[in-house]
Amino acid sequence: MNKGICAHGRRAQTGFTLIELMIVVGIVAIISAIAMPFYTDYIETSRQATLINNIATMEAFQEDFRLRNGAYQAGVYNAGSDADLLVLGWAPQADDGTVYTIVLAGGSYRVTAASPDGTTLCRQLPEKTACP
């Protein structure tokens, strides 16, 4: 008997049944439902890490400015407009549309970074604490 031919002389059908395909689609949906929250957490953590890194770099420029001028610099950095913070010599790693705002408060300052995707981060410096 030839391979692939039934006892009645017809070719044996190969392929997947509808039930098998539905089971595979169900398994893929379950795996996707489990993986999606992990992926979104990973993306959010990555965005916050970028903002923290940019703020840490800004802090070094602020300390240098304070040593040269006796005070911290306040202002706003927005890549789409004239930036107040260019006097610091600082710019973020990538101009992704994030707006950085520095507000002076006595001997310290508060940096708020607001990215276009809605991620916002605030740090009180030089204490290096989260904003109250």
ABEGO torsion letter per residue (X at the ends): XBBGBBAAGBBBBBEBBAAAAAAAAAAAAAAAAAAAAAAAAAAAAAAAAAAAAAAAAAAAAAAAAAAAAGBBBBEBBBAABBBAAAAAGBBBABBAGBBBBBBBBEABBBBBBBBAAGBBBBBBOAAGBBBX
